[in-house]
């Protein structure tokens, strides 16, 4: 059990450290790096590697962005199996609807509580 926890911490830490190095040492914007992590999750999910990696390292791979991509790929695969080609469109919405809704609702609540400041250019 302790080994799996350490492995999850190490894998998650490496993914975060890699993102920080990309931010510090390249001209990539943080938004592009975040998108790259989601796409990485979609790719490893689409080729069927996300589940075995998750079983091996646990939460270390299910960082919000890589995990989001893996869940989208799984949702598409399941929807295509059940609904055919239309599953490509339906799958991501079905798989991630709860997470997206929670993010929207909490974002709205935070906007009611906190006052944002506009940037002056």
C-alpha positions in Angstrom: 0.0 0.0 0.0 2.7 2.5 1.0 4.6 1.6 -2.3 1.5 2.5 -4.4 1.1 5.8 -2.5 4.8 6.7 -3.1 4.5 5.7 -6.8 1.4 7.8 -7.2 3.3 10.8 -5.6 6.3 10.3 -7.7 4.4 10.0 -11.0 2.2 12.9 -10.3 5.2 14.9 -9.2 7.1 14.1 -12.3 4.2 15.2 -14.5 3.9 18.5 -12.6 7.7 19.0 -12.6 7.7 18.4 -16.4 4.9 21.0 -16.9 6.9 23.5 -14.8 10.1 22.9 -16.8 8.1 23.5 -20.0 6.7 26.7 -18.6 10.1 28.0 -17.4 12.4 26.8 -20.3 10.2 27.0 -23.4 8.1 29.6 -25.1 5.0 27.4 -24.7 2.2 29.2 -22.9 0.6 27.5 -19.8 -2.6 27.1 -21.8 -0.8 25.1 -24.5 0.9 22.9 -21.9 -2.5 22.2 -20.3 -4.0 21.3 -23.6 -1.0 19.0 -24.3 -1.7 17.2 -21.1 -5.3 16.7 -22.0 -4.3 15.4 -25.4 -1.7 13.1 -23.9 -4.5 11.6 -21.7 -6.8 11.2 -24.7 -4.0 9.5 -26.7 -3.0 7.0 -23.9 -6.7 6.4 -23.3 -7.4 5.8 -26.9 -4.7 3.2 -27.4 -5.8 1.5 -24.2 -2.9 2.3 -22.0 -4.6 4.6 -19.5 -6.3 1.9 -17.4 -3.2 -0.3 -17.0 -1.1 2.7 -16.1 -3.8 3.8 -13.6 -3.8 0.4 -12.1 0.0 0.5 -11.7 0.4 4.1 -10.3 -3.1 5.0 -9.1 -3.8 8.7 -8.7 -0.4 9.8 -9.9 -1.7 9.6 -13.5 -5.2 10.8 -12.8 -4.1 14.4 -12.5 -7.0 16.5 -13.5 -5.8 17.1 -17.0 -4.4 13.8 -18.0 -7.2 12.1 -16.2 -9.7 14.3 -18.0 -8.3 13.2 -21.3 -8.3 9.6 -20.3 -11.9 9.8 -19.2 -12.9 11.5 -22.5 -11.2 8.7 -24.5 -12.9 6.0 -22.4 -16.3 7.7 -22.9 -15.8 7.9 -26.6 -14.8 4.3 -26.8 -17.8 3.1 -24.8 -20.2 5.3 -26.7 -18.9 4.2 -30.1 -19.3 0.5 -29.0 -22.9 1.1 -28.0 -24.1 3.9 -30.4 -21.8 3.5 -33.4 -20.2 6.5 -35.1 -22.5 9.0 -33.2 -20.6 7.9 -30.0 -17.7 10.1 -31.1 -19.9 13.2 -30.4 -21.9 11.7 -27.5 -19.1 10.0 -25.6 -17.1 13.0 -24.2 -20.2 14.8 -23.0 -21.6 11.7 -21.3 -18.2 10.8 -19.7 -17.4 14.2 -18.3 -20.8 15.8 -17.7 -20.6 15.5 -13.9 -17.1 17.0 -13.7 -17.8 19.9 -16.1 -21.1 20.7 -14.3 -19.4 20.8 -10.9 -16.7 23.1 -12.3 -19.3 25.4 -13.8 -21.4 25.5 -10.6 -18.4 26.1 -8.3 -17.1 28.8 -10.7 -20.5 30.5 -10.5 -20.6 30.3 -6.7 -17.0 31.7 -6.5 -18.0 34.6 -8.8 -20.8 35.5 -6.4 -18.5 35.4 -3.4 -15.4 37.1 -4.8 -15.0 40.3 -6.7 -12.8 40.0 -9.8 -10.4 42.8 -10.9 -10.1 43.6 -14.5 -6.6 44.0 -16.0 -5.6 47.3 -17.5 -3.7 46.9 -20.7 
